[in-house]
Amino acid sequence: VNLRALTSWVGIARLFALVLSCLAFSLVASTGHFGGPYGTWCMFTWCFCFTVTLLVLLLELLELYPMLPLSWDDFTSAFSMLATLMVFTSSVVFPATFISSPCSSNQCARQAVATTASCLCFLAYAAEVSLTRAKPGDISSFLSTVPGLLKVFEAYVACLIFSLLDEYNREPGLMWCVAVYSICFIFTLLIIIFTIGRCLTYIPCPLEKMLVGYNFLALLMYLTATVLWPLYSFRGRSRPNPCGTNCSWNKHLGVTFLTIFNLIAYLVDLVYSTRMVFV
């Protein structure tokens, strides 16, 4: 038994995340008011993060993780980054969807406490990411470096873009943007999977230089999507009134901002990857 898995700063952060995610989904489940796609997503996020964090703690406590055919440091770094992003999204989406003003009922009070627990859970996972991030010059665990963490961010933002895609079949420019999102997501996901599965050694070319080339191409592709998506989405269209939750105009606006976020992420990724290789 490795008690340091629970007493180290990383272990303490994971324990906090475990308790807070459990508290969040338990309180929301007790209200019985979490229907619809947004409520289902939030409940899935808290339950998924609770389950995987518990599994990580048990495997490290019992020292069973060396038996797994994967890079454990890369896996835990990728999961903590993914959990940070997922819990942050749920902490924003849940109160915006389910908590109304004034908040005076018992059900609303439990929803408010669940939101607070979710926000604290986000801070716990963010602390884990900070504690496990590789120091400058250390590339033994790629997904714990800044470029590796950005890969998880880029894949997650692409998933959010896919969830908002609506009415893009009629315009060639929008179809090109969807192709950009899909191609970059697939390649980024393969990099993450190959890193965790220790398959990078089978790539017949220098990995570092390949990543620099991929980031440069992805940056150029996202640059075209940043221009074409709003150009074709809002050309000759004004925001309808009213524009509810499922309004396509709002979804297209969300895709526009997420495209910009990923463009910035690929730019930062390219800068860090270039420094790692050439500097």
Protein Blocks (a to p, Z undefined) as FASTA:
>chain_A
ZZklmmmmklmmmmmmmmmmmmmmmmmmmnopagdjklmmmmmmmmmmmmmmmmmmmmmm
nopmmmpccdfklmmmmmmmmmmmmmmmmmmmmmmmmmccddfbfklmmmmmmmmmmmmm
mmmmmmmmmmmpccehiakbmmlmmklmmmmmmmmmmmmmmmmgghjllpmklmmmmmmm
mmmmmmmmmmmmmmmnopmmmpcbdfklmmmmmmmmmmmmmmmmmmmmmmmmmgopacdd
dddfklmklmmmmmmmmmmmmmmmmmmmmmmmmmmmmZZ
